[in-house]
């Protein structure tokens, strides 16, 4: 498969251009780095000309000496202009080059390697405008078609998987979402976080209650699904393959379970997914803070135990249906595993599955609530030795008391299991 982008540059700028190439690959482009991709013993200029004809775009990296008379970069620029593939990119603070004075250019001279930096965000925007695949173009149809080309797994894993872990057959897959999971906006508000003193099942770690003021944010309508995670795997950036066995508690193959919540994902892997999503969309995605998650679960109603009220029945959510919240048992058997998303009752924010189905990673470390910490920001870092990440919401296996909006539990950040998923937040 042909590369998307040809990077033309002077050897003196190789380090910065390699950093740029790594960024573009993370976004989803296939990148050719000039000399580094040439075959030994074959005419190098002919190879470069052939490659220039094959690629979709040519990024000419402009530095102080890149376009001197007779330079290879200048020759590549002329060919790129002739083929209408040129993207002039200033990688140093230098005067505008005479060869480019009539052409609109982009600069990353101030870029410090941050994938969210405004200059590389602008570069990706310009590349999308040139109709070259950048993992999340404004055109969903174009993204869908490109994703079909890069699928690295198959509809029926058991018949296509070999002992080496390679995929023997490639088949296109259909997904309900394109790149970014749908979100709902929650406006700036103040709500009451924590359990009430008389709340059945309340734990000391859920106290004290306090007023928390949150900025506006967007949060996922559901947890991230298998189908949405599969797009991440298909991009080649996840570092893992999709499982080949049945989805937990079902006879449905993972490759057919697109509407189920993604599980077996560690806190670190969930954060890597949000970083990838941020890179390809230009927006800032992350895990929710505990306060953001609880506000979403309560739908802004601080006095409610659950998003819909103070009691829970099987029609509301996926949990251990053999138990009731106020004690006692029921005759209904518990579920054998997670169910597809959006099978329970939506709350007043039109959000689903915050109670039950799967526990959800949030960004915080489990520490006692500080009455003075009232801005809803993340507490601690689970990457630190003393901290473990927090999960919220309870799961399909949980007793109903663990589905309360206030419930919180620590879990090792490098582990994942059949009960834990996550949802995303988009910063505004």
Buried (B, 14 or more C-beta within 10 A) or exposed (E): EEBBBBBBBBEEBBEBBBBBBEBBBBBBBBBBBBEEBBEEEEEBEEBBBEBBEEBBBBBBBBBBEBBEEEBBBBBBBEBBBEEEBBBBBBBBEBEEBEBBEEBEBBBBBEBEEEBEBEBBBBBBEBBBEBEBBBBBBEEEEBBBEBBBEBBBBBBEBEEBBEEEEEBEEBEEBEBEBBBBBEBBEBEEEEBBBBBBEEBBBBBEBBBEBBEBEBBEBBBBBBBBBBBBBBBBBBBEBBEEBBBBEBBBBBEBBBBBBBBBBBBBBBBBBBBBBBBBBBBBBBBBBBBBBBBBBBBBBBBBBBEBBBBBEBEBBBEBBBBBBBBBBEEEEEEEEBBEBBBBBBBBBBBEBEBBBBBBBBBBBBBBBBBEBEEEBBEBBBBBEBEEEEBBBBBBBBBBBBBBBBBBBBBBBBBEBEBBBBBBBBBBBBEE
